Amino acid sequence: MTQADAHDFDVAVIGAGAAGMMCAIEAGKRGRRVLLLEKARKCGQKILISGGGRCNFTNLFAGPEKFISENPHFCKSALRQYTQTDFITLVEKHGIAYHEKKLGQLFCDDSSTRIVDMLETECKQAGVTIWRECGAENAKKQENGFLVSVGPQTVRAQSLVVATGGLSIPKLGANDIAYRIAKGFGSPLTNRRAGLVPFTFSSDDKKRFADLTGVSADVEIRLRKTSFRENLLFTHRGLSGPAILQISSFWQPGDSVMIDFLPDVDLERLLKEKRRSQPKIQVSSLMKEFLPARLASKLMNEVSELPEIGNCSDKQIDELVKIFKLVNIVPIGTEGYAKAEVTVGGVSTAALNSKTMEAKEVAGLFFIGEAVDVTGFLGGYNFQWAWSSGYVAGQYA
Ligand SMILES: Cc1cc2nc3c(=O)[nH]c(=O)nc-3n(C[C@H](O)[C@H](O)[C@H](O)COP(=O)(O)OP(=O)(O)OC[C@H]3O[C@@H](n4cnc5c(N)ncnc54)[C@H](O)[C@@H]3O)c2cc1C
């Protein structure tokens, strides 16, 4: 096919995930002729598997402080232009039942497919053309727009929106095309790493915690100045659960994390009080009141044999406090992109206009969603970023 035979559109959006679909809808509503290209057979594959099949589609408390980026201010404009309330209004317009699970996290009552169906319906109403099983291979600038190669076909469009996501879950087709396109157009990238991902143990810690697989506890976890209060789960390879996923997005190899297994308990005060009021109690029985028995016993094994609480010295009490409230772990690594929910880092925000998501140096080129160096905390924030950045680009593409 020659350039003259190319398919002509006003806007080509590469990637029919959350961000790409939202952008296509909005551009379509403006009367733009939009082509949405999707490599996979189905649109919105990550939406379908998200939130355990119920899609945690936004968070009532979505705000810029819930996002990680080299420029923490970058996300503000998009989040203001399209808020969680805007997305909730859309969900309600489509009669999708939802509930708040905890901490402002909104999930579908029945299935994530409701969100994909909603977006596909909106695409149809906005006149968006969708080509499924059509992966874009590369994109070039030409006079008045862009040329995108899709197998034997060529697409010509005035605006090009790159919405191909990050590297997490390669078995779903995640790939680095967004970064390659950015590089090709001279847009800088920040370093990328797996985020919202379980930790793996060193061989010593694997032995140390071997019999705790499946045990979970409500903890406070800290890394430098960042801390989260959520559940932690011991796995056969390391640590998982929301607390770990959250802190993992801040973790770099070599960092240690500090875990408080009794975040609500002033343990020193409690133990000293028990020493007076119930001196005959065994420390191990006392600790099992607060923690799963297996976890309490395991941590108790790390202190030297203790007398009953009435005979514990201040030094022994200090040691107990450390053992339960200041547990220092140095993960050997993470489970990587195979298990990560997101990629931290991506197309540098320095290259983009925060009001429009357009590349500063290349008129008509936009990057949105997870491809960009904006990463949300766990809890519906990543989809909110996809909706907000997609909406914004849809107003200008
Ligand atoms: C297991 C799991 C659970 C998650 N749960 C939640 C949750 O409950 N709440 C939340 O907020 N976030 C969740 N996330 C994160 C969230 O899914 C992502 O942040 C979000 O999907 C990013 O949207 P996106 O549109 O930028 O990218 P994606 O959703 O990754 O979409 C990119 C699309 O581009 C397509 N594509 C790739 N290359 C090409 C190409 N060359 N040509 C054409 N198409 C291409 C892909 O097939 C894909 O459809 C979860 C992630 C995972 C992995």
The ligand as an SDF file (V2000), in Angstrom:
LIG
                    3D

 53 58  0  0  0  0  0  0  0  0999 V2000
   -3.6490   -7.4410   37.7020 C   0  0  0  0  0  0  0  0  0  0  0  0
   -3.8780   -5.9530   37.6710 C   0  0  0  0  0  0  0  0  0  0  0  0
   -4.9070   -5.4080   38.4220 C   0  0  0  0  0  0  0  0  0  0  0  0
   -5.1040   -4.0190   38.4210 C   0  0  0  0  0  0  0  0  0  0  0  0
   -6.1410   -3.5030   39.1420 N   0  0  0  0  0  0  0  0  0  0  0  0
   -6.3430   -2.1620   39.1650 C   0  0  0  0  0  0  0  0  0  0  0  0
   -7.4610   -1.6020   39.8330 C   0  0  0  0  0  0  0  0  0  0  0  0
   -8.3290   -2.3210   40.3410 O   0  0  0  0  0  0  0  0  0  0  0  0
   -7.5640   -0.2490   39.8730 N   0  0  0  0  0  0  0  0  0  0  0  0
   -6.6550    0.5840   39.2410 C   0  0  0  0  0  0  0  0  0  0  0  0
   -6.8080    1.8140   39.3060 O   0  0  0  0  0  0  0  0  0  0  0  0
   -5.6220    0.0700   38.5440 N   0  0  0  0  0  0  0  0  0  0  0  0
   -5.4560   -1.2620   38.4750 C   0  0  0  0  0  0  0  0  0  0  0  0
   -4.4210   -1.7790   37.7570 N   0  0  0  0  0  0  0  0  0  0  0  0
   -3.5740   -0.8600   36.9630 C   0  0  0  0  0  0  0  0  0  0  0  0
   -4.3330   -0.4600   35.6840 C   0  0  0  0  0  0  0  0  0  0  0  0
   -4.8100   -1.6200   35.0490 O   0  0  0  0  0  0  0  0  0  0  0  0
   -3.4500    0.3190   34.7180 C   0  0  0  0  0  0  0  0  0  0  0  0
   -2.8240    1.3900   35.3820 O   0  0  0  0  0  0  0  0  0  0  0  0
   -4.2760    0.8520   33.5570 C   0  0  0  0  0  0  0  0  0  0  0  0
   -4.8630   -0.2360   32.8770 O   0  0  0  0  0  0  0  0  0  0  0  0
   -3.4420    1.6830   32.5980 C   0  0  0  0  0  0  0  0  0  0  0  0
   -4.2640    2.0570   31.5300 O   0  0  0  0  0  0  0  0  0  0  0  0
   -3.6470    2.3830   30.1070 P   0  0  0  0  0  0  0  0  0  0  0  0
   -4.8200    2.6080   29.2180 O   0  0  0  0  0  0  0  0  0  0  0  0
   -2.6410    3.4440   30.2280 O   0  0  0  0  0  0  0  0  0  0  0  0
   -2.8610    1.0750   29.6750 O   0  0  0  0  0  0  0  0  0  0  0  0
   -3.4000   -0.4030   29.4240 P   0  0  0  0  0  0  0  0  0  0  0  0
   -4.6290   -0.6660   30.1940 O   0  0  0  0  0  0  0  0  0  0  0  0
   -2.2340   -1.2880   29.6440 O   0  0  0  0  0  0  0  0  0  0  0  0
   -3.8140   -0.3950   27.8990 O   0  0  0  0  0  0  0  0  0  0  0  0
   -2.8620   -0.3700   26.8700 C   0  0  0  0  0  0  0  0  0  0  0  0
   -3.4750   -1.0190   25.6460 C   0  0  0  0  0  0  0  0  0  0  0  0
   -2.6020   -0.8580   24.5480 O   0  0  0  0  0  0  0  0  0  0  0  0
   -2.5880   -2.0510   23.8020 C   0  0  0  0  0  0  0  0  0  0  0  0
   -1.3720   -2.0640   22.9990 N   0  0  0  0  0  0  0  0  0  0  0  0
   -0.1060   -2.2850   23.4230 C   0  0  0  0  0  0  0  0  0  0  0  0
    0.7400   -2.1920   22.3880 N   0  0  0  0  0  0  0  0  0  0  0  0
    0.0000   -1.9070   21.2900 C   0  0  0  0  0  0  0  0  0  0  0  0
    0.2980   -1.6940   19.9250 C   0  0  0  0  0  0  0  0  0  0  0  0
    1.5540   -1.7710   19.4690 N   0  0  0  0  0  0  0  0  0  0  0  0
   -0.7180   -1.4240   19.0690 N   0  0  0  0  0  0  0  0  0  0  0  0
   -2.0110   -1.3600   19.5070 C   0  0  0  0  0  0  0  0  0  0  0  0
   -2.3390   -1.5860   20.7940 N   0  0  0  0  0  0  0  0  0  0  0  0
   -1.3520   -1.8310   21.6770 C   0  0  0  0  0  0  0  0  0  0  0  0
   -2.6750   -3.1450   24.8520 C   0  0  0  0  0  0  0  0  0  0  0  0
   -3.0970   -4.3670   24.3100 O   0  0  0  0  0  0  0  0  0  0  0  0
   -3.6780   -2.5150   25.8230 C   0  0  0  0  0  0  0  0  0  0  0  0
   -5.0050   -2.8410   25.4880 O   0  0  0  0  0  0  0  0  0  0  0  0
   -4.2360   -3.1640   37.6920 C   0  0  0  0  0  0  0  0  0  0  0  0
   -3.2150   -3.7290   36.9180 C   0  0  0  0  0  0  0  0  0  0  0  0
   -3.0410   -5.1100   36.8930 C   0  0  0  0  0  0  0  0  0  0  0  0
   -1.9340   -5.6710   36.0480 C   0  0  0  0  0  0  0  0  0  0  0  0
  1  2  1  0
  2  3  1  0
  2 52  2  0
  3  4  2  0
  4  5  1  0
  4 50  1  0
  5  6  2  0
  6  7  1  0
  6 13  1  0
  7  8  2  0
  7  9  1  0
  9 10  1  0
 10 11  2  0
 10 12  1  0
 12 13  2  0
 13 14  1  0
 14 15  1  0
 14 50  1  0
 15 16  1  0
 16 17  1  0
 16 18  1  0
 18 19  1  0
 18 20  1  0
 20 21  1  0
 20 22  1  0
 22 23  1  0
 23 24  1  0
 24 25  2  0
 24 26  1  0
 24 27  1  0
 27 28  1  0
 28 29  2  0
 28 30  1  0
 28 31  1  0
 31 32  1  0
 32 33  1  0
 33 34  1  0
 33 48  1  0
 34 35  1  0
 35 36  1  0
 35 46  1  0
 36 37  1  0
 36 45  1  0
 37 38  2  0
 38 39  1  0
 39 40  1  0
 39 45  2  0
 40 41  1  0
 40 42  2  0
 42 43  1  0
 43 44  2  0
 44 45  1  0
 46 47  1  0
 46 48  1  0
 48 49  1  0
 50 51  2  0
 51 52  1  0
 52 53  1  0
M  END
$$$$
